[in-house]
Amino acid sequence: MNLQEVNREVHCNKSRKRLGRGPGSGLGKTAGRGHKGQRSRPGYNALSIFEGGQMPLVRRIPKRGFNNRFALEVVAVNVGDLERRFEKGEEVTPATLKARGLVKGQYDLLKVLGDGELTKSLKISAHQFSASAKEKIEKSGGQITVLPGKKPVVKVKKTKKVAAGT
């Protein structure tokens, strides 16, 4: 390979296909659409899942389960992970958990679970605690702070005002 051949076929500003501009263009007459058929007609538009009249794969496969899009995203952290990542007397908050890499991404609620052993006394702040996690934290001499969770939006009903003169 020669140096001048490296970028031979690379075109930054590639010109568009000019359809129906005579036989010399290579895309004249039928303009690359072939002869007759559904796709040759003007205004043809098909769904991306269209498979030529065959039942599309999207419709053939079974749909199972239910995904509640309004459900809160809950992230769980085990007591054993806190034992490994934090020193005695440290404060455990959602921010410190994110900084230590125990929690990633966005979430609505942080829940502490009781898997593992805890020997260090820690000050733990989270939205929820499992019963076993509470027991282990208090047994080791730690403190629990329950953070307020995400509040649901409450719709206020509008009442009609009655005129004073009627």
C-alpha positions as a Markdown table, in Angstrom:
| # | Residue | x | y | z |
|---|---|---|---|---|
| 1 | Met | 0.0 | 0.0 | 0.0 |
| 2 | Asn | 1.3 | 3.4 | -0.9 |
| 3 | Leu | 0.8 | 6.5 | 1.2 |
| 4 | Gln | -1.2 | 8.3 | -1.5 |
| 5 | Glu | -3.7 | 5.4 | -1.6 |
| 6 | Val | -4.6 | 5.5 | 2.1 |
| 7 | Asn | -7.6 | 8.0 | 1.7 |
| 8 | Arg | -8.4 | 7.2 | -1.9 |
| 9 | Glu | -12.0 | 6.0 | -1.3 |
| 10 | Val | -12.8 | 8.2 | 1.7 |
| 11 | His | -15.2 | 11.0 | 0.8 |
| 12 | Cys | -16.1 | 13.6 | 3.4 |
| 13 | Asn | -18.7 | 15.3 | 1.3 |
| 14 | Lys | -20.3 | 12.6 | -0.7 |
| 15 | Ser | -22.8 | 13.8 | -3.2 |
| 16 | Arg | -26.4 | 12.6 | -3.0 |
| 17 | Lys | -28.0 | 10.0 | -5.4 |
| 18 | Arg | -29.6 | 12.0 | -8.2 |
| 19 | Leu | -32.4 | 9.7 | -9.2 |
| 20 | Gly | -34.2 | 9.7 | -12.6 |
| 21 | Arg | -31.7 | 11.8 | -14.5 |
| 22 | Gly | -31.3 | 9.7 | -17.6 |
| 23 | Pro | -29.6 | 6.4 | -18.6 |
| 24 | Gly | -26.1 | 7.7 | -18.3 |
| 25 | Ser | -26.5 | 8.3 | -14.5 |
| 26 | Gly | -27.1 | 4.6 | -13.8 |
| 27 | Leu | -30.2 | 5.6 | -11.9 |
| 28 | Gly | -32.4 | 6.7 | -14.7 |
| 29 | Lys | -35.8 | 5.4 | -15.9 |
| 30 | Thr | -36.9 | 3.3 | -12.8 |
| 31 | Ala | -34.6 | 5.3 | -10.5 |
| 32 | Gly | -33.2 | 2.3 | -8.8 |
| 33 | Arg | -36.7 | 1.0 | -7.8 |
| 34 | Gly | -36.8 | -1.9 | -10.2 |
| 35 | His | -39.9 | -2.8 | -12.3 |
| 36 | Lys | -43.4 | -2.8 | -10.9 |
| 37 | Gly | -44.2 | -4.1 | -7.4 |
| 38 | Gln | -45.2 | -2.4 | -4.1 |
| 39 | Arg | -41.8 | -0.7 | -3.5 |
| 40 | Ser | -41.7 | 0.8 | -6.9 |
| 41 | Arg | -44.8 | 3.0 | -6.4 |
| 42 | Pro | -44.7 | 6.6 | -5.2 |
| 43 | Gly | -45.6 | 7.1 | -1.6 |
| 44 | Tyr | -44.6 | 3.6 | -0.5 |
| 45 | Asn | -44.0 | 3.4 | 3.2 |
| 46 | Ala | -43.7 | 0.3 | 5.4 |
| 47 | Leu | -43.1 | -0.3 | 9.1 |
| 48 | Ser | -39.6 | -1.3 | 10.1 |
| 49 | Ile | -41.1 | -4.6 | 11.3 |
| 50 | Phe | -42.8 | -5.4 | 8.0 |
| 51 | Glu | -41.8 | -8.9 | 6.6 |
| 52 | Gly | -43.6 | -9.0 | 3.3 |
| 53 | Gly | -47.0 | -10.1 | 4.6 |
| 54 | Gln | -45.5 | -12.8 | 6.9 |
| 55 | Met | -46.4 | -12.4 | 10.6 |
| 56 | Pro | -43.6 | -10.2 | 11.9 |
| 57 | Leu | -41.2 | -11.6 | 14.5 |
| 58 | Val | -42.3 | -8.9 | 17.0 |
| 59 | Arg | -45.8 | -10.2 | 16.9 |
| 60 | Arg | -44.8 | -14.0 | 16.8 |
| 61 | Ile | -42.9 | -14.0 | 20.1 |
| 62 | Pro | -44.8 | -14.3 | 23.4 |
| 63 | Lys | -45.1 | -11.2 | 25.6 |
| 64 | Arg | -44.9 | -12.0 | 29.3 |
| 65 | Gly | -44.8 | -10.1 | 32.5 |
| 66 | Phe | -45.7 | -6.5 | 33.4 |
| 67 | Asn | -43.4 | -3.5 | 33.7 |
| 68 | Asn | -44.8 | -0.8 | 35.9 |
| 69 | Arg | -43.4 | 2.4 | 34.5 |
| 70 | Phe | -44.5 | 4.4 | 37.6 |
| 71 | Ala | -42.7 | 2.1 | 40.0 |
| 72 | Leu | -39.9 | 3.7 | 42.1 |
| 73 | Glu | -36.3 | 2.7 | 41.2 |
| 74 | Val | -34.9 | 1.0 | 44.4 |
| 75 | Val | -31.2 | 0.4 | 44.8 |
| 76 | Ala | -30.1 | -2.1 | 47.5 |
| 77 | Val | -26.8 | -2.1 | 49.5 |
| 78 | Asn | -25.9 | -4.9 | 51.8 |
| 79 | Val | -24.5 | -4.5 | 55.3 |
| 80 | Gly | -21.5 | -6.7 | 54.3 |
| 81 | Asp | -20.5 | -4.2 | 51.6 |
| 82 | Leu | -20.6 | -1.3 | 54.1 |
| 83 | Glu | -18.3 | -3.4 | 56.4 |
| 84 | Arg | -15.7 | -3.7 | 53.6 |
| 85 | Arg | -15.8 | -0.1 | 52.3 |
| 86 | Phe | -16.2 | 2.1 | 55.4 |
| 87 | Glu | -14.1 | 2.6 | 58.5 |
| 88 | Lys | -15.4 | 2.6 | 62.1 |
| 89 | Gly | -17.4 | 5.7 | 63.0 |
| 90 | Glu | -17.8 | 7.0 | 59.4 |
| 91 | Glu | -21.0 | 8.4 | 58.0 |
| 92 | Val | -22.7 | 6.5 | 55.2 |
| 93 | Thr | -25.0 | 8.6 | 53.0 |
| 94 | Pro | -26.2 | 8.2 | 49.4 |
| 95 | Ala | -23.4 | 10.7 | 48.3 |
| 96 | Thr | -20.6 | 8.7 | 50.0 |
| 97 | Leu | -22.0 | 5.4 | 48.6 |
| 98 | Lys | -21.8 | 6.9 | 45.1 |
| 99 | Ala | -18.3 | 8.2 | 45.7 |
| 100 | Arg | -17.1 | 4.7 | 46.9 |
| 101 | Gly | -18.7 | 3.0 | 43.8 |
| 102 | Leu | -21.3 | 1.0 | 45.8 |
| 103 | Val | -24.2 | 2.8 | 44.0 |
| 104 | Lys | -24.3 | 3.7 | 40.3 |
| 105 | Gly | -26.8 | 5.6 | 38.2 |
| 106 | Gln | -30.1 | 7.3 | 39.1 |
| 107 | Tyr | -32.5 | 5.9 | 41.6 |
| 108 | Asp | -35.5 | 7.0 | 43.8 |
| 109 | Leu | -34.9 | 5.0 | 47.0 |
| 110 | Leu | -31.9 | 3.6 | 48.7 |
| 111 | Lys | -32.5 | 0.4 | 50.8 |
| 112 | Val | -30.0 | -1.2 | 53.2 |
| 113 | Leu | -30.3 | -5.0 | 53.3 |
| 114 | Gly | -28.9 | -7.3 | 56.0 |
| 115 | Asp | -26.7 | -9.7 | 53.9 |
| 116 | Gly | -23.3 | -10.1 | 55.5 |
| 117 | Glu | -21.8 | -9.2 | 58.9 |
| 118 | Leu | -21.3 | -5.8 | 60.5 |
| 119 | Thr | -18.8 | -5.3 | 63.3 |
| 120 | Lys | -18.1 | -1.5 | 62.9 |
| 121 | Ser | -20.3 | 1.2 | 64.3 |
| 122 | Leu | -21.5 | 3.3 | 61.4 |
| 123 | Lys | -23.9 | 6.3 | 61.0 |
| 124 | Ile | -26.1 | 5.1 | 58.1 |
| 125 | Ser | -28.6 | 7.3 | 56.2 |
| 126 | Ala | -31.0 | 5.6 | 53.8 |
| 127 | His | -34.6 | 5.7 | 52.7 |
| 128 | Gln | -35.4 | 2.1 | 53.8 |
| 129 | Phe | -33.9 | -0.6 | 56.0 |
| 130 | Ser | -34.7 | -4.3 | 56.2 |
| 131 | Ala | -35.4 | -5.7 | 59.6 |
| 132 | Ser | -32.2 | -7.8 | 59.7 |
| 133 | Ala | -30.2 | -4.7 | 58.6 |
| 134 | Lys | -31.6 | -2.6 | 61.4 |
| 135 | Glu | -30.9 | -5.3 | 63.9 |
| 136 | Lys | -27.2 | -5.7 | 62.8 |
| 137 | Ile | -26.6 | -2.0 | 62.7 |
| 138 | Glu | -27.9 | -1.4 | 66.2 |
| 139 | Lys | -26.1 | -4.5 | 67.5 |
| 140 | Ser | -22.8 | -3.1 | 66.3 |
| 141 | Gly | -23.5 | 0.2 | 67.9 |
| 142 | Gly | -24.3 | 2.2 | 64.8 |
| 143 | Gln | -27.0 | 4.8 | 64.1 |
| 144 | Ile | -29.9 | 4.7 | 61.6 |
| 145 | Thr | -31.3 | 7.8 | 59.9 |
| 146 | Val | -34.3 | 7.4 | 57.7 |
| 147 | Leu | -34.4 | 9.8 | 54.8 |
| 148 | Pro | -37.6 | 11.1 | 53.3 |
| 149 | Gly | -38.6 | 9.3 | 50.2 |
| 150 | Lys | -40.0 | 10.6 | 46.9 |
| 151 | Lys | -43.5 | 12.0 | 47.5 |
| 152 | Pro | -46.3 | 11.1 | 45.1 |
| 153 | Val | -48.0 | 13.9 | 43.2 |
| 154 | Val | -51.5 | 14.6 | 44.7 |
| 155 | Lys | -54.2 | 16.0 | 42.4 |
| 156 | Val | -56.3 | 18.7 | 43.9 |
| 157 | Lys | -59.9 | 18.7 | 42.9 |
| 158 | Lys | -61.3 | 22.0 | 41.7 |
| 159 | Thr | -64.6 | 22.9 | 43.2 |
| 160 | Lys | -67.1 | 25.2 | 41.5 |
| 161 | Lys | -67.6 | 28.5 | 43.2 |
| 162 | Val | -71.3 | 29.4 | 43.9 |
| 163 | Ala | -72.2 | 33.0 | 43.2 |
| 164 | Ala | -73.2 | 34.9 | 46.4 |
| 165 | Gly | -76.3 | 36.5 | 44.8 |
| 166 | Thr | -78.0 | 33.3 | 43.8 |
